[in-house]
Amino acid sequence: ALVNLSGIGKDYPDLLEDSGRLLGLLMGQFNPSRIVLLGVQPGRFGFSENSFVPHQPVRLQEVSWLYTHSFSEMLLDNDKKRVFWTSIKSFF
């Protein structure tokens, strides 16, 4: 499933302020095994920024996470785009 947090923020702004509630909703509704954070800071889900290295998968709470740049950032920078595609291929 693809979840656009900017869409959630428009309809449920309080949800984005409560990282535990947001993570609980995501896990409860989708039961994901992998999550890609495209330009979304890990802190939005209550994780320490130090828990993630961009483009390096990390396993937290029984889920594999990949933190990377947003699409808008990648469209402007071919190096970011290349690194993203390299990391996403190995992630899945």
C-alpha positions in Angstrom: 0.0 0.0 0.0 1.1 3.5 -0.6 0.3 6.0 2.1 0.6 9.7 1.3 1.2 11.5 4.6 0.5 14.9 3.1 -3.0 13.7 2.3 -3.5 12.5 5.8 -2.3 15.8 7.2 -5.0 17.7 5.4 -7.9 15.6 6.7 -6.4 14.5 10.1 -3.8 17.1 11.2 -3.8 15.9 14.8 -2.8 12.4 13.6 0.6 13.7 12.3 1.3 15.3 15.7 1.0 12.0 17.5 3.8 9.6 16.3 2.6 6.7 18.3 -0.9 7.0 17.0 0.3 7.3 13.4 2.6 4.3 13.7 -0.2 2.3 15.3 -2.6 3.2 12.6 -0.2 2.3 9.9 0.7 -1.1 11.5 -2.9 -1.9 12.4 -4.4 -1.1 9.0 -1.7 -2.5 6.7 0.5 -4.9 8.8 3.5 -3.9 6.6 6.7 -5.9 6.3 8.5 -3.1 4.6 8.1 0.7 4.7 9.9 3.2 2.5 10.1 6.8 3.9 10.3 9.0 0.9 11.4 12.4 2.3 9.5 11.6 5.6 11.6 12.1 8.7 11.8 8.9 10.9 10.9 11.1 13.9 7.4 11.4 12.4 7.0 7.8 13.6 8.7 8.3 16.9 12.1 6.9 15.9 15.4 8.6 16.7 16.9 10.2 13.6 20.1 8.3 14.6 18.3 5.0 14.0 18.4 5.6 10.3 21.1 6.1 7.7 19.8 7.3 4.3 19.5 4.5 1.8 20.4 1.8 4.3 17.6 -0.6 5.4 17.0 -1.0 9.1 14.8 -3.4 10.9 12.7 -1.9 13.7 9.5 -3.3 15.3 9.4 -6.3 13.0 9.4 -4.1 9.9 12.2 -3.3 7.4 12.5 0.5 6.9 14.2 2.4 4.1 14.7 6.2 4.6 15.4 8.1 1.4 14.9 11.5 -0.3 11.5 12.7 -1.6 10.6 12.3 -5.2 10.8 16.1 -5.7 14.4 16.1 -4.4 15.3 13.1 -6.7 13.8 14.8 -9.7 16.3 17.6 -9.3 19.4 15.5 -8.6 20.5 12.5 -10.7 22.9 11.3 -8.0 20.0 11.1 -5.5 17.9 9.3 -8.1 20.7 6.8 -8.8 21.3 6.0 -5.1 17.5 5.6 -4.5 17.1 3.1 -7.4 20.2 1.1 -6.2 18.9 0.9 -2.7 15.2 0.2 -3.5 16.2 -2.7 -5.8 18.0 -4.5 -3.0 15.3 -3.5 -0.5 12.6 -5.5 -2.3 
